[in-house]
Amino acid sequence: MKCRVCDSENLNLAIDLGKHPWANDFLKKEDVGKEVVYPLEVYHCSDCETAQLGYTIKKEIMFGDHTYLSGMTKTLDNHFKKMAEEVDSRFFSSKENKSVLDIGSNDGTQLKHYQALGYDVLGIESSRSIAKMANDNGITTDNSFFNLDIAKKHNKKFDVINASGVFFHLEELHSVADGIKYSLDDDGVFAVQALYMKNIIENKAFDQIYHEHLLYYTVKTLDTLLNRHDMELFDARIDPIHGGSIIGFATHKGTKSRSERLKSLIKEENAFGANDLETYKRFESELEQKKQENLNFLRKCKNEGKKVFGLGAPVKGNTLLNYFGVGTDLIECLTEKNPMRDGLFSPGMHIPVVMEDGLKENPDVYYVLAWNFKDEILKRNKNLIDEGVEFFFPVDVKK
């Protein structure tokens, strides 16, 4: 293989999680046991230091009609609202006829907040059913995989190009980057959000490694990619969303000066060793302890006769369940709010998914797979906590 960012062949295996099914392949009953497994291995590039998966499941399989909906949690909706307000107030508050392009726009949750601020909006979304949902809700959405050809088809310059939780998914990475460069106005801003590898390591949040996430960025490696396409970061911050994400602001190379905040982040990364192979190998070695801690907890619950439900059926939860080997012997079901997963089974461990609002009884313990929404979950379930239901977080984010 070659590095997805710099084309180097100097790659080293950094984290090996074994073989896993595609984690978003929630199964109908008749398909249980028929799923294919693939290597789930993270490699480290010796030249540009980017962490990346070694195996690619084709984008048409993973994103052609997936079941993830960004509008299902209040936390994420609020985050997108603040993001739109931040970009507008910082860069375009006095501009007329503003426009925004959202790559991987999902159900239009991010774009509705730009629309409310007076922007002309366009979403590019690969999932057929979700693109239809967005269009039905008044968010103009092109059902396509964004790349340079799609950018040229629309042939429009945008003030803002947004990519929230999609820039690390890209099989056509360089064509997408070229499309962003092509579509960004001369004084435009590319607002990019991606899981932050330094936080993944610090939180031992290995479940954020799955086949849809082809790249694991730091500030340095994200900027390395943008530089290759004559763009660069001029500011960045780390946001708590999803357990820690880079919020980067980029534009055409040489047009804006770099912020002190960006310089400080890069210094912090270097001091931590966030781009070093040794850091990744140490992270891998710590995962066996985390596995045993979680299995010990779940087995103790079973021995005490406690009923355990999984809270949430996020994609990342399937990396955790499959790596730990947790099935229906330890967790009875996964509870969900997303109706697109109702009645399905988790890939690999085959745990049934049931709707939260259809539960006839509460468990003794919720094993929280959607741990990245901890604050919202605890607030929403205060009555259950008061009644004695335990909420256990297999990944507990450092504040």
Buried (B, 14 or more C-beta within 10 A) or exposed (E): EEBBBBEBEEBEBBBBBEBBBBBBBBBEEEEBEEBEEBEBBBBBBEBBBBBBBBEBBEBEBBBBBBBBBBBBBEBBBEBBBEBBBBBBEEBBEEEEEBBBBBBBBBBBBBBBBBBEBEBBBBBBBBBEBBBBBBBEBEBBBBBBBBBBEBBEEBEEBBBBBBBBBBBBBBBBBBBBBBBBBBBBBEEBBBBBBBBBBBBBBBBBBBBBBBBBBBBBBBBBBBBBBBBBBEBBBBBBBBBBBBBBBBBBBBBBBEEBEBBEEBEEBBEEBEEBBBBBBEBBBEBBEEBEEBBEEBBEBBEEBBEEEEBBBBBBBBBBBBBBBBBBEBBEEBBBBBBBBBEBBBEBBBBBBBBBBBBBEEEEEBBBBBBBBBBBBBEBBBEEBEEBEEEEBBBBBBBBBEE
